Amino acid sequence: MAEEKEDHWSSEAYQHSASFVPKLATKIVQWLDPQKDDVILDIGCGDGVLDIQMHEILAQGSGSIHGIDSSPAMIAAATQAAQAAGASKCTFEVLDALDLARTPHLQRGQYTKVFSNAALHWILGGAGAGQQAGFFAAAGAALAAGGRFAFEMGGLGNVAEVRAALIGAVARRLAAAEGVAHADAVRRVAARHDPWFFPDEAWARRALGGAWRVERVEREYRPTTADPGGVEGWIRLFGARFFDALPDPADREACLREVADVLEVVCRRPDGRFQLGYVRLRVLARKL
């Protein structure tokens, strides 16, 4: 039996601290350009907000959208929301995207478009070059000939201030607890507990390789205002895996508070709200 992974996600926490994620997806949805007869696969669909929005277009024709996500909690929320909205052309499935190649019913070339928003930096975090190549090959196998893959993810430099504060605070505690050099602790935290992968445009062209024609690619600095959950809510939701490096729950909470204290100074705007240094990498590629 495969080892069951811990589900770090909560739809309620997401709405409190990251509701801006689907709201700021306008540009990549424009690149996707959903049409009424499109059959779309959404990789890392989360709570399905964008899928339900696209349903308004798909309901006018024969189209449909199928969302996959590794979080059972998010898929349950997406399914419930679609049912409540009467979005009958939206379906959802719990699936780790790195298992896409081993999922025959999604590898039949039946989709006209593949979509992903704010997910690939999680999915490809910790994945080697071979796994990344396998993922893009599986995405291609899901598409019909000439189909397009539109995705947006964190790009190089994304939330650099948050990432630095997290790695620094966790590594300092780890070094003190285990009596190791601080530099060694930093490398260990970055290698084992940083869940993110934030690449650049050159990576996108290399990763897609000869099986795709990259039609558009860009990296944009997009400062983003934090939700009502503020910096602390963002860290609790998105930074949870960093704190797995610390075995003592009390130490984890103290470390989280330290990170929040720093970022509430660094990220505070003159109006009292908080700004996060988001960088987005967007790609539109056609299957050859």
Secondary structure, DSSP 8 states (H G I E B T S, - for coil): ----------HHHHHHH-THHHHT-HHHHHHH---TT-EEEEET-TTSHHHHHHHHHHTTTT-EEEEEES-HHHHHHHHHHHHHHT-TTEEEEE--GGGGGG-GGG-SS-EEEEEEES-HHHHTTT--HHHHHHHHHHHHHHEEEEEEEEEEEE-TTTTHHHHHHHHHHHHHHHHHHHT--HHHHHHHHHHHT-------HHHHHHHHGGGEEEEEEEEEE--EE--TTHHHHHHHHHSGGGGGG---HHHHHHHHHHHHHHHHHHTB-TTS-BEE--EEEEEEEEE-
